[in-house]
Amino acid sequence: MASLAPTPTSNYRGRIAPSPTGYLHVGHARTFWTAWQRARDAGGALVMRMEDLDPDRSKRLYAEAAMEDLRWLGIRWLEGPDKGGPFGPYVQSRRRSFYLAAWRRLLKLGYLFPCRCSRKDLATALGAPHESTEAAGQATGQAQAAGKLEALDDEPVYPGTCRPLQASALQPGSAARELAAPNGCNWRFRVPDGEAIEFVDQKLEPQRFVAGVDFGDFLVWRRDGVPSYQLACVVDDAAMGITEVVRGADLLKSTARQILLNRALGLRDPAWCHCPLVVDHNGRRLAKRHEALSLRTLRQRGLTPMNILSAELPVAV
């Protein structure tokens, strides 16, 4: 099996970024394999980054298992938690200073506002639970038909409750330049309502999402002191020189948000490549709760890497 060249022959830099909140499944395997293939074929470098920002669910056990399972598949990377490299650390929980610097810049430039809304507040503002569920179901069907994001993981469009708030709402007399760190509340990015965010995906072709319609003001920092996926991903991809992001199609809409963050921070967009999702026998996309389809379980049952990576692999195993 061909591997990455010890010394890249091009400027291509891809990445694989598992989250250690459970064992990897078939969907992860196929997406990470695609990332490895694209880096290999481009004569570039592949970076491993461990996205362990969820303090309650991230476990060292899962991080170690992810690296072992990916090596077993035949995937190799040139930089990562186990190898080091010039752009470390390659573990997000150790990169807080990078995220704080980006948060401060966004705040100073006027892109952020503090949000006091609880989940209950948002649920109430967005309507009755059965209405939200019905709307989410309709959105999922429409998104799948358009080859766009499956809505299961998507945050609802923010109703704008706290949009008028400024940083001074937290500390009277304060200004954005005076806040050194988030102050125990959610911070949201104020999107340009009505603006179409467009990009060409390497697999799914042209994509278009309208700010304020397809997605609203989104979280960049949580009240529990954790930066959002959107912010951490943008900051790390830029800092690590990533030229192409390969990931699952469930993150298509996140790309629109990340394009806005890149623009606000003065960063260059990477190329985007979103892989079709792997679904179970009921047509639902795989998640880490699908223990029967985790790489660990499939390995124990005697399946080979080729079985797992094959498009003919039955998902109802």
N, C-alpha and C positions, 0 to 999 in steps of 0.2 A: 504494500500500500504506500503510495506516494505521500510524503510528509512535507511540512513547510521547510523552505530552505533556511539553513542556519543564519544566513545573511540575506535579508530581503533584497530583491533586485528591482523593486519599484517603490513608489511612495504610498502604495495602498496600505491602509491600516484598518482592519476590522476588529470586531470584539465579540466575545460571548460573555453574557452577564447573568449567571444564575442567581436566583434568590434562595438562600438556604432556609426555607420555611417548610420544607418537606422533600421527599425524594423526587428526583426528576422522572418524567414520564415520556412516553413515545413522542408526544408533540415537541417537547424540549429537544429530544434527541435529533429529530429531523431538522428542526430549525437551526440548532447548533452545528449540525453536519453541513447544512447549506452555508453557514457563515465560514466554516473551515474550508469548504471547497472553493468559495469565492476568493478567500485570501490566498489559498494555494495557487489557484489558476491565474491570479493577478501577480504572482511573485511577490506578495506582500507579507505583512506581519499580522498575526492574530493575537489579540490581547484577552486575557481572562480577568474579569472584574467581578468580585463577589459583592452583590447588592444586598447587604445585610442590615438595612436601615430599620426594619421592623423589630423593635427590641423585645417584644413579647413572643414572637414566633420564630425568629432566627436562631438556629442552633448550630454549634460547631459540628455536631454529628452530621447534619445535612450538608454543610459546606464540604467536609471531607469526603462524604459519599458522592457529591456532585463531581468533584475532581476525579475520583477513582472511576466512576461510571463513564465519564467522558473519555478518559484515557483508554478504558476497556473498549469503547466504541472505535477507537483509532484516531480521536481528535487530539491534536497537539497545538500548543500555544507557545509563543516566544517570550511573553511577559505575563506575570500574574502573581498571586499571593505566594505561590510555591517557588517561583523563579526570580521574583524581583524584577527590576527594570528601571529605566530612567524617569518614569512618570508615576512612581508609587506614592503612597501606599495603594495597593490594588484591592483594598477592602473598604467599602464605603463608610463603615462606622468609625474609621480612623481618618476621615477626610472632612470632618466638620468645619475646620477653618476655611476650606475652599467654599463651602456652601454659605457660611456666614458672610464672607466677602461679597459673594454674588447677591445675597439678600440685602446687604447694606447698599450696594450700588443701585439695585432696582428701587429700593425705598427712596434713596436720595434723588433719583431721576423721576419719581412720581408715579411709578407703575403699580405700587402696592397700596392696599388699604387694610386696616385691621378688621377682623370679622368676629363678632361676639356670638354669632348664631350657633346654637347647639344642633345636634342631629334632629332632636324633636322639633326645634324651631323650623328647620328646613323642611321636615316632613309635613308640618302644618301648612307652611307657606306654599308648598308645591301641590297640595290637595290631598284628598282622602287616599288611604292606602290602595283601595281597589282601583281607583282611577289611575294612580301612578303605575300600578302593575300592568293594567291594560295598555297604557301608553307605552310602557317599556316593551311590552310584547309586540306592539305594532312597530315600534322603532327597530326592534331586532329583525323582524321580517323584512322591513324596508332596507335595512343596512345589508343584510345578507343578499338580497336581490340585486343590490347595487355593487356588490363586491367590496363593501366597506366594513366598518367595525361592527363586530357583534356587540350588542349593547350591555351584555351581562356585567361587565366590569366597569362600565362608564359611570362617572358621577353625573347626577342630573344637572340641568342648566340652573345655575345659581339665580335666585329671584331678585338679587340686587338690594337686599335689605340694608346692608351696612355700607353700600357703595359711597354714600356721602361722607363717611368717617375719614378723618385724617389721623396721622400719627399723634397729633396733639390731643386726640380724644382719650388716649391712654394716660398721658401725663400733661396736665395743663401747662402751657408755655413751652412745651417741647417742640422740636422740629425734627425732620427726617435725619438731618445730619448729626443730631445729638443722640439718637438711639443706637446703642452699640450692639444690641442683640434683640431678638424677638422677646416680647414680654408676656408670655403665658397666654397668648390668644392665637387664633388662626390668622394667617396673612394670605390674602388673595391677590392675584394678578388681574388688573382691570383690563378686560379685552376691548378691542376697538369694535363696538357693535356695528354689525352690518358688513364688515369687511370680509371678503372671501379670501381664504388662505388656500393657495393652490400649490401642488407639487406633483412631480411625475415619479411614481414608484417604479422601481426596477422590475418588479413582477406584476403588480396590479395596475400599472399604467396611470393615466392622469387621475388625480384625486382633488376634491374641492370640498371645503368645509367653511361654513359662514359663522363668524364669531357672533355670539349672542343668540344664535339660532341652533346650530348643531352643538355648540358648547358655550358655557358661560364663564364668568370670572372664576378662575380655578385656584386651588390651594398651592402655595409654594412653601408654606411652613405651618406645621400643626401646633396646636396649643400645648401638646405634650413635649415640645422641644425637638421634634423630628422634622427635617426638611422633607418635602414631598418628592415622589419619584420624578416628577417633571423637572424640578430644579436640579436635583442631584444628577440626573441623567445628562442634562444639557451641560452642566459644569464639568462633569467627568469626561464626557466625549470630547469636549473642546480641549481640556487640559491634557488628555492622553493622545491628542492628534488623530482621532478616529475620522477616517474619510468616508466610511460607509457603515450604516447601522442596519444589521440584519436581525429581524425579530418577527414575532407572530402578528398576524393580521388584526388581532384584538387591540393592538396599539396604534392602529392607523390614525384615530382621532387625536391620540396623544401627540402625534407628529405635528399636527396643526398648532397645538399649544407650544410645543418645543420650538417651532419656527418663530413664534412670537417672542419667546424668551431669548432665543439667539439674536434676534433683531434688537431687542431692548438692551442686551449686554454687549452688542457690537461683535458677535461671534459669527463665524461662517457656518452655514448649514452643511452637514455631511450629505452624502447620497442616502436614499432610503430604499430598503428592500424588505417588504413584508411577506412572510410565507403564509400560505393557506393553513387554516387550523385543522388539526386532527380531531375527529369527533368519535364518540362511542357509538354503540349499536342503536342508541335512541336518537342519534343526531345531535347530541350535546357535546360541546367542546370539552376536551380533556382538562382536568384540573388535578391538583395534587391529592385530592380526596379519592381519586381513582386508584386505589392501592393495587388492584389487579393489573394495572397497566404501568406501574412504576418500573423503571429499569431494574431496580433491585429484585423485584418479584419475577420479572421476565428472565433475568439471568439465572435465578435460582431454579426456574422451570426448564432450563437448558436451552433457551433461545440464544441464537448467535447475533452478533452485530448486524449481519446481513438480513436476518429475519426481521429485526427491529426497524431497520432503515428501509426495508422493502415496502413499496406501495401496496403490495398484496397482503401485508400483515393484517389478519383479522383483528379488529379492535375489540370484539366481544369475546376476548379470551379469558 
